[in-house]
Amino acid sequence: MSIQKELESLIKNDVLVEIEDYIDELFEIIAAKKEDERTKEELENMQEMREDFIAMLKDIESGDMEDDEAEEILEEIKEMRSEEE
């Protein structure tokens, strides 16, 4: 599998799913009126992050992303995910 396909798969099947789940949780907190300013900021940040990942997918699909860029992003995602554990 090419590095770009690996990145695309990781974004589609893991990263975006996790982001969407977290956004849903934040909306539930807001709907229950238990939010604070930090919750609203976190929601905005997560929505921006989701848009960034969607833009990356578009770059991959259109061929606008080079292998070295894809590899760098892939490593950053893996590092972020290992820090969460």
Residue frames relative to the residue before (quaternion, step in Angstrom):
aa qw qx qy qz dx dy dz
M 1.0000 0.0000 0.0000 0.0000 0.00 0.00 0.00
S 0.4569 -0.6810 0.4983 0.2814 3.56 -0.91 0.88
I 0.6416 -0.5361 0.3877 0.3880 3.55 -1.22 0.48
Q 0.6431 0.5202 -0.3247 0.4587 3.57 1.04 -0.71
K 0.6531 0.4985 -0.3112 0.4775 3.59 1.00 -0.81
E 0.6209 0.5318 -0.3356 0.4681 3.57 1.07 -0.74
L 0.6576 0.4976 -0.3018 0.4784 3.58 0.94 -0.89
E 0.6418 0.5293 -0.3188 0.4542 3.57 0.92 -0.90
S 0.6660 0.5020 -0.2965 0.4652 3.56 0.92 -0.91
L 0.6526 0.5135 -0.3120 0.4616 3.58 0.92 -0.90
I 0.6666 0.4954 -0.3063 0.4651 3.58 0.89 -0.89
K 0.7138 0.4678 -0.2667 0.4479 3.58 0.77 -1.02
N 0.7973 0.3741 -0.1656 0.4439 3.56 0.77 -1.05
D 0.7834 0.2815 -0.1634 0.5295 3.58 1.12 -0.43
V 0.7494 0.4419 -0.2527 0.4234 3.55 0.43 -1.25
L 0.7151 0.4375 -0.2786 0.4685 3.60 0.68 -0.98
V 0.6071 0.5436 -0.3554 0.4579 3.59 1.06 -0.67
E 0.6709 0.4905 -0.2934 0.4725 3.58 0.92 -0.92
I 0.6450 0.5148 -0.3204 0.4650 3.58 0.96 -0.82
E 0.6582 0.5072 -0.3092 0.4626 3.58 0.90 -0.91
D 0.6381 0.5211 -0.3274 0.4627 3.60 0.97 -0.82
Y 0.6755 0.4891 -0.2933 0.4675 3.57 0.93 -0.89
I 0.6184 0.5264 -0.3390 0.4750 3.59 1.01 -0.75
D 0.6338 0.5253 -0.3275 0.4638 3.59 0.99 -0.82
E 0.6403 0.5202 -0.3195 0.4662 3.59 0.98 -0.84
L 0.6583 0.5078 -0.3095 0.4615 3.56 0.95 -0.86
F 0.6376 0.5140 -0.3260 0.4722 3.58 1.01 -0.78
E 0.6285 0.5292 -0.3364 0.4602 3.60 1.04 -0.74
I 0.6306 0.5192 -0.3289 0.4739 3.59 1.00 -0.78
I 0.6704 0.4928 -0.2926 0.4714 3.56 0.93 -0.92
A 0.6511 0.5189 -0.3164 0.4547 3.60 0.96 -0.85
A 0.6854 0.4599 -0.2764 0.4923 3.58 1.09 -0.70
K 0.3958 -0.7499 0.4364 0.3008 3.57 1.38 0.05
K 0.4729 0.6555 -0.4462 0.3843 3.55 1.07 0.84
E 0.4553 0.7123 -0.4309 0.3158 3.55 1.28 0.24
D 0.1894 -0.7154 0.6505 0.1706 3.46 -1.37 0.25
E 0.7445 -0.3869 0.2683 0.4734 3.59 -1.23 -0.04
R 0.6210 0.5606 -0.3353 0.4332 3.58 1.05 -0.77
T 0.6290 0.5352 -0.3295 0.4575 3.59 1.04 -0.78
K 0.6694 0.4941 -0.3001 0.4666 3.57 0.91 -0.89
E 0.6420 0.5094 -0.3199 0.4754 3.58 1.02 -0.78
E 0.6392 0.5259 -0.3178 0.4624 3.56 0.99 -0.85
L 0.6284 0.5286 -0.3295 0.4659 3.58 1.01 -0.79
E 0.6574 0.5007 -0.3133 0.4680 3.58 0.89 -0.88
N 0.6535 0.5179 -0.3092 0.4573 3.57 0.95 -0.88
M 0.6779 0.4894 -0.2956 0.4621 3.57 0.92 -0.88
Q 0.6332 0.5164 -0.3339 0.4700 3.58 1.03 -0.71
E 0.6389 0.5053 -0.3223 0.4823 3.59 1.03 -0.75
M 0.6418 0.5219 -0.3233 0.4596 3.58 0.97 -0.84
R 0.6256 0.5327 -0.3335 0.4623 3.58 1.00 -0.83
E 0.6605 0.5032 -0.3060 0.4658 3.59 0.92 -0.87
D 0.6229 0.5371 -0.3348 0.4598 3.59 1.05 -0.74
F 0.6819 0.4755 -0.2925 0.4725 3.58 0.92 -0.87
I 0.6161 0.5259 -0.3458 0.4735 3.59 1.05 -0.68
A 0.6355 0.5164 -0.3228 0.4746 3.59 1.03 -0.78
M 0.6213 0.5315 -0.3394 0.4651 3.60 1.04 -0.74
L 0.6376 0.5223 -0.3276 0.4619 3.57 0.97 -0.83
K 0.6446 0.5160 -0.3214 0.4636 3.58 0.96 -0.82
D 0.6377 0.5212 -0.3212 0.4674 3.59 1.03 -0.79
I 0.6429 0.5107 -0.3223 0.4712 3.58 0.98 -0.84
E 0.6985 0.4916 -0.2738 0.4421 3.56 0.80 -1.05
S 0.7183 0.4283 -0.2581 0.4837 3.60 1.05 -0.68
G 0.5042 -0.6723 0.4082 0.3566 3.57 1.29 -0.11
D 0.4749 0.6990 -0.4154 0.3365 3.58 1.26 0.30
M 0.6568 0.4847 -0.3209 0.4803 3.59 1.25 0.00
E 0.3558 -0.7326 0.5473 0.1927 3.54 -0.89 1.01
D 0.6519 -0.5361 0.3712 0.3872 3.57 -1.22 0.50
D 0.6632 0.5106 -0.3249 0.4404 3.60 0.91 -0.83
E 0.6348 0.5100 -0.3248 0.4811 3.59 1.06 -0.70
A 0.6451 0.5183 -0.3128 0.4662 3.57 0.99 -0.88
E 0.6546 0.5124 -0.3126 0.4596 3.57 0.95 -0.85
E 0.6424 0.5236 -0.3169 0.4613 3.59 0.97 -0.86
I 0.6642 0.4921 -0.2985 0.4770 3.60 0.92 -0.89
L 0.6345 0.5388 -0.3212 0.4516 3.56 0.97 -0.88
E 0.6653 0.4929 -0.2985 0.4748 3.58 0.93 -0.88
E 0.6398 0.5220 -0.3257 0.4606 3.60 0.99 -0.79
I 0.6450 0.5086 -0.3205 0.4718 3.59 0.97 -0.83
K 0.6633 0.5018 -0.3111 0.4598 3.58 0.87 -0.91
E 0.6438 0.5195 -0.3168 0.4640 3.58 1.01 -0.79
M 0.6492 0.5147 -0.3135 0.4641 3.57 0.93 -0.88
R 0.6814 0.4944 -0.2881 0.4564 3.56 0.92 -0.92
S 0.6526 0.5004 -0.3261 0.4662 3.62 1.02 -0.68
E 0.6252 0.5353 -0.3327 0.4603 3.60 1.13 -0.61
E 0.6293 0.5483 -0.3298 0.4412 3.59 1.15 -0.62
E 0.6564 0.5505 -0.3094 0.4128 3.57 1.11 -0.61
